[in-house]
Amino acid sequence: MLTAYTEDTPLTRLVAKGAASALATNKGLRTVGELLDFVPRRYLRPNELTDLGDLREGEDVMVVAEVERAQTVPMRARRGFRTTAVLTDGRAQLDVTLFAKRPWDFGLTAGKWGVFAGTVTRYGGRLQLTHPEMELMDESLSAERADYLRTHQVPVYSTTGKVTSFKLRQLVALALDAVDEIREPIPPEVLARRDLPGRRAALERVHRPALHTCVEPGLRRLRYDEAFVLQTILGQRRRAARARHTAARMPRAGGLLAAFDTRLPFALTAGQREVGELLAAELAAQVPMHRLLQGEVGSGKTVVALRAMLAVIDAGGQAALLAPTEVLAAQHHRTITAMLGDLAMGGMLGGAESGTRVALLTGSQTTAARKAALADAVSGAAGIVVGTHALIQRHVGFHDLALVVVDEQHRFGVEQRDALREKGTTPPHLLVMTATPIPRTVAMTVFGDMETATLRELPRGRQPIDTHVVDAARPGWVERTWARVAEEVGKGHQIYVVCPKIGDPTDGSVLTADTSDEDAGWADEGHDGVAGEGAGAGGERPGAGGEMVGDGVAGEAGERPLAGVYAVADLLRAHPALGELRIEVLHGRLPAEVKERVMADFGTGRIDVLVATTVVEVGVDVPNASTMVVMDADRFGISQLHQLRGRVGRGSAKGLCLLMTSSELPVARERLEAVAATNDGFELARRDLELRREGDVLGGRQSGRGSAVRFLRMGHRDDEELIAAAREDAFELLDRDPDLADHPVLAARVAARLDEDQAAYLERG
């Protein structure tokens, strides 16, 4: 008699301790319910041969193939026998090798079909499987099993250690048969409204599909489940946020904001005015603002945020601006101070009577500068405090923190953002900014607990940017690139050359051992295997990630060395067309005073060519820079390339971005051609999402594995509609049952998801 299990039954009841441990460690599967949610990667049809020509060495595969020939011979070096067989799909071949102590052909005779699974290796120049798992479709099968294979598809699962796809298939089948009740988290009326199958029917279709059955309805139900749980969590967060109370921040007449507006040397765009009015209304309310501001590179988000900061200062509060890197924090500090003029010199000689101060707080400041910034923050003398992760440290205090502005949210974790918000005497308002346009699917999930505002209109004077892909394998193209750089400098313009790694300094004197710099982290784009810079969710922990240093390689099969800042700078200095130019380097590992000096010199035109890592990706504003060359551009993601090129075309000269690559990978070329084809960041964001791996889209906003989506296809338009439907249904349910008291199964799913996120956060320390 089959033992009855529940979805909560530990897998240790079904499999050996070692297998259960492997499933828990590598796949996060600890219970029967989690096992049932582990869907196959693909499916095989036992009546159709697999294309063996697509196999690659090192792959774990499962194939349907025909035995072309086989033989069993004694081994020469030791006792026993070796059986070798050649499998075929009618075109390509795959060898199979098995060993036994006695003559045995394993049933491998010419003409038989079977399912074979194992790791592809190479021997004698041919691909082979050694001791694969097999299921031959012949008289050795039981009548029941033979009938099943004739009528059902074979699911192929992602393997882990010794837990093969064959074993997972058997284990899932056992679990499906043994679980008496599959719990339903979705209310019946919602299932009917959305034409969704029951959960048991969906799982049966996903794990044991009939030969000619479409699996998609079952997968769609699982995707809906995930979307519904996520939207329920986000809906609860939104309700909790609306239930909180804070001090209303209404600017006084004739205050800082009014003085600033009268001094603006340009007119605000219609979009900036509209968003500004929206933020002002929310700041004046007693419910904490919880808003995302997204906009194209150069759309003027900083001005909008600054006006909101001045409004809360007028109301007696303070604002904190959290930036992911020291370079960006320093740039924000310079920009805000310059825009405010004497309004940023409150209490100082020559300062405006109604002025305030703008403090800068970073991890590598001198002790004196740090003490002064801390004193201005806690006393309230500084109405605006700009900083990096240093702002989050426990000893940093504020007199009355009213508004938290987070720039480039994808570089931070939720816990960091919330740590800063906790420094307010009353819950501060929150404004999150991103220059990476967000597709609707991500906006409804990653940022689904926030209200969204978008700036689409670019300010007057922004120049178009021409983007071209340069084939680094063609010397003539490369030479033309450097000739164009020389031409642009000759016209009085400046150039960025961006590299994916730092490399080794020529004299070693400028590379410090201080890895606590926030700039030493990886950017969000690193999720899809591309290089980036900027602090991730790790904060200022020494050694928490870092720019690529030294001679590391990456790319196709790890064979292609990447361009480093120092090597490229030396190359350009030695180039006949560029030898007379003023060339400097910039990266996150440089001492703070060196970074400040280099950026100041570039901003004032004393540097012609700046060779840098992606430390220049966001916030750097040098209107005279007309051209950017991105080395090994295939190592960067679409959104990051769009961000990078936004550094040029900010003045009177038309922008030019040259994406240099030697990659021959089609997906890499496709990514670069997509960037070259359009300057529309929103279109590129959608394209980026389509090309990314699933499950990585939540980035640094959430913590750990618990946040990665399992079923939802964030770049798929069909799932955009599904997420919107789940959002509508979840919010409607919460209106009736905010505490989920009448929906215990859904409540348990929500709690489990939240527990996963919290556990992942705690594991990271």
HELIX and SHEET records of a PDB file:
HELIX    1   1 LEU A   11  ARG A   13  5                                   3    
HELIX    2   2 LYS A   17  LYS A   27  1                                  11    
HELIX    3   3 VAL A   32  LEU A   36  1                                   5    
HELIX    4   4 LEU A   52  ASP A   54  5                                   3    
HELIX    5   5 ALA A  143  THR A  151  1                                   9    
HELIX    6   6 SER A  165  ALA A  178  1                                  14    
HELIX    7   7 PRO A  188  ARG A  193  1                                   6    
HELIX    8   8 ARG A  199  HIS A  207  1                                   9    
HELIX    9   9 GLU A  216  ALA A  243  1                                  28    
HELIX   10  10 LEU A  256  ARG A  263  1                                   8    
HELIX   11  11 ALA A  270  LEU A  283  1                                  14    
HELIX   12  12 LYS A  301  ASP A  314  1                                  14    
HELIX   13  13 GLU A  326  LEU A  340  1                                  15    
HELIX   14  14 GLY A  341  ALA A  344  5                                   4    
HELIX   15  15 THR A  367  SER A  379  1                                  13    
HELIX   16  16 HIS A  389  ILE A  392  5                                   4    
HELIX   17  17 GLN A  409  ARG A  411  5                                   3    
HELIX   18  18 VAL A  414  ARG A  421  1                                   8    
HELIX   19  19 ARG A  440  THR A  445  1                                   6    
HELIX   20  20 PRO A  475  GLY A  490  1                                  16    
HELIX   21  21 GLU A  518  ALA A  520  5                                   3    
HELIX   22  22 ASP A  524  ASP A  528  5                                   5    
HELIX   23  23 GLU A  556  GLY A  558  5                                   3    
HELIX   24  24 VAL A  565  ALA A  574  1                                  10    
HELIX   25  25 ALA A  592  GLY A  603  1                                  12    
HELIX   26  26 THR A  614  VAL A  616  5                                   3    
HELIX   27  27 ALA A  633  ARG A  635  5                                   3    
HELIX   28  28 ILE A  638  ARG A  645  1                                   8    
HELIX   29  29 PRO A  666  ALA A  677  1                                  12    
HELIX   30  30 GLY A  681  LEU A  691  1                                  11    
HELIX   31  31 GLY A  699  ARG A  701  5                                   3    
HELIX   32  32 ARG A  705  SER A  707  5                                   3    
HELIX   33  33 ARG A  717  ARG A  736  1                                  20    
HELIX   34  34 PRO A  744  GLU A  763  1                                  20    
SHEET    1   A 2 ARG A  42  LEU A  44  0                                        
SHEET    2   A 2 VAL A 154  VAL A 156 -1                                        
SHEET    1   B 6 GLU A 133  LEU A 136  0                                        
SHEET    2   B 6 TRP A 113  TYR A 123 -1                                        
SHEET    3   B 6 ASP A  60  PRO A  74 -1                                        
SHEET    4   B 6 PHE A  81  THR A  88 -1                                        
SHEET    5   B 6 GLN A  93  ALA A 100 -1                                        
SHEET    6   B 6 ARG A 126  THR A 130  1                                        
SHEET    1   C 7 ARG A 357  LEU A 361  0                                        
SHEET    2   C 7 ALA A 382  GLY A 387  1                                        
SHEET    3   C 7 GLN A 318  LEU A 322  1                                        
SHEET    4   C 7 LEU A 401  ASP A 407  1                                        
SHEET    5   C 7 HIS A 429  THR A 434  1                                        
SHEET    6   C 7 HIS A 290  GLY A 295  1                                        
SHEET    7   C 7 GLU A 451  LEU A 455  1                                        
SHEET    1   D 6 ILE A 465  ASP A 471  0                                        
SHEET    2   D 6 GLY A 655  THR A 661  1                                        
SHEET    3   D 6 ALA A 625  VAL A 630  1                                        
SHEET    4   D 6 GLN A 494  VAL A 498  1                                        
SHEET    5   D 6 VAL A 609  ALA A 612  1                                        
SHEET    6   D 6 ILE A 583  LEU A 586  1                                        
END                                                                             
